[in-house]
Amino acid sequence: MQDGIPSVPEARAILEEFTASPNLRKHAQAVAAAMRAYADSFGEPPARWEVVGLLHDFDYEKFPTLSEHPFRGAEILRSCGASDELIKDIFAHAPHTKQPRDTLLRKAIFACDELAGFIVAVALVQPHKKLSEVTVGRVLKKLRQTRFAAGVSREDIERGAIELGASLPEHVGTVLAALQGTAAELGL
């Protein structure tokens, strides 16, 4: 770990050590792909952003309650030498941590987390269960259907786009393209 930030391979190893669920691992990979895309678009270092995407939920399987996640994960990462900045970056995805989203990276992790999961849900109801079948229009239509993926906060998705300075269709397009670019890795 250099300067308190793990490399992408180190982050993947942490994710694999603490997360057995293939679906949670795929979610982390999806969010990491979206984060990498936003880093590229903002001219930021993509590896750092990808690491935050990979690690944002690494502790969720073992510590799924709001009182534990991501706080227990932060303890684990600190014991490995993670910086306070990395911890704050990860906390930014979860509103209950009260971490201000005061950097582009922190805005992006909040914006990408729910939306990446939602887009995967949209892919899973397509005839061939493939991301290639998903369009921005289909995602926007499903967002209006409150019974579809009812646990996903539409308000958080919309707020995330606004915080990034993007329209909702632009934000959906960016995240969808990122996920489609890593569809093989996601098995979708």
N, C-alpha and C positions, 0 to 999 in steps of 0.2 A: 504494500500500500504506500503510494508516494504522496506526500503532503496531505495525508489524511483522506485520500480518495483512492478507492481500489481501481485497478484496471478493469476493463470489460471482462476479460477472462476470470479475474478474481471475483467480480460481482456475480458472474454466472455460477461460479463454484459455491459462493455463499447461498445463492438462490437454490441450487440443487441440494445443498446440505440441509437446508431448513424446510424445503417445500417438496413434498412427495407427489402432490396432486398434479397430474399432467395439465389439467385445466388452469390451475393457478400459475403454473410455469408458463403456459401459453399466454395467459393474460399479461404476465410480466414482460414477455417477449413482444407482445403487441404494443404495450405502452412504451417500451424501449424504442421500438421502431418509430412510433409517432414522435417521441421526444427527439430522436435523431433527425427526423425530418424538420421539426421546428428549429432545432439548433442550426441546421444547414441554412434554413431560410433567414435566420437572424444573424448569420455569420458568427455563431458561437461554437465552442469546441464540442463536437458531437459526442465524443467518448464520455465526457463528464455527464452530459444530458442522458445518454443511454444508460449509464450506471444508475442514475436516479430512477429511471424507468424500470430497470431490472430489480432494484432493491426496495421499491416503495411498498410492496406487500409481502416481502420475503418471510416475515414473521407471522403473517395472518393465519396460516394453517394451525400453528401451535398456540397462538394467542389471538383468538378471533373477536374478543370483546372490545368495546370502545374504551374500557378502562385499561386495556393492555396493549392494543394495537394502535399506533406503531411504537408505543413507549418501550415495550420490552425489546423490540427490534433495535431501538436506539441504544439500549444498554449493551446488547450483543455487539453492535457495530463499534461502539466506543471501546469495548474491551479488545477489539481487533485493531484499534488505532485510528478509527474514523474521526474526521474533523467535525467540529460543531457546525460548520457550514453545510456539510453533507447531511447531517441530522436535520437541520432546518429545512433543507431542500426536500427531504423525504417527508417531513411533517407537513409541508405545504399541501400535499395531496388530500389531507384529511382535515376538514373544517373543525372537527372537535378538538384538535390540538391547539387551535387559536394562533397558529403560526402565520404571521403576515405574509402575504404573497407579494413581496416587495422587490422581486427580481423577475426577469423574463423567464428564467428557468422555473421558478416557483409558480408563476402563473401558468406555465405550460404543463407542469405535472398535474396540477389541479384540473386543467382543461382537458387533458388527454385521458386521464384515468377512466372516468365514467363513459366517455364517448367511445373509447377503444372497446370496452366491454359491450357497449350497446351495438356497435357495428358488427362484432362477432355474433351477437344474438340475431341480428338481421341476416347475416350469412347463413346461419344454421336453419333458418326457415325457408331458404331458397330451394328450388327443386333439387339441385346437386350439392347443396351445402358448401358452396364455394364463394369466396370473396369476389371472384371475377364476375359473379352474377349481381353483385350489389352496386347500386348507383347512388349518387348524392340524393336524387329524388326519392328513391326507396327509403333511404335512411330518414329523410325529413318527413316522409309520410308516416313511417313507423313511430317517429317521435310524437306525432300528433295523436297516436293511438295509445291512450294512457293505460290500457289494460295490457299492452305488449311490454314485456320486460318492466313490469310495474315497479320493481324495486330500484330502478335507475332514476335518479333525480334529473328530470328535464330542466329544472331551475339551475342546477349546477352546470349542466352542459351549456345552457345559454349564457350563464354568467362567465364560464370559462372562455367562450368565444369573445365576449365583450372585453374581458380583461386582456386578451391578446390583441385587441384592436381589429378583430376579424368579424365579418358577418357570419351567421350560423352556417349558411351554405359553403362559405370559404373554409371555415374550420372543419366541417364535415369532409370536404374535399381533400384537405391536407391530410387528415388522419386516415381517411379511406385509402388514399393513394399510398401512404406509408404501409398500411396493413396489406394491401394488395401486393406491394413490393416484397413482402416477406411471407406471402401466403403459403409457400411450400413448407417453410419452417413451422408455421402455425397449423399445418395440416388442413388448410382451408382453401 
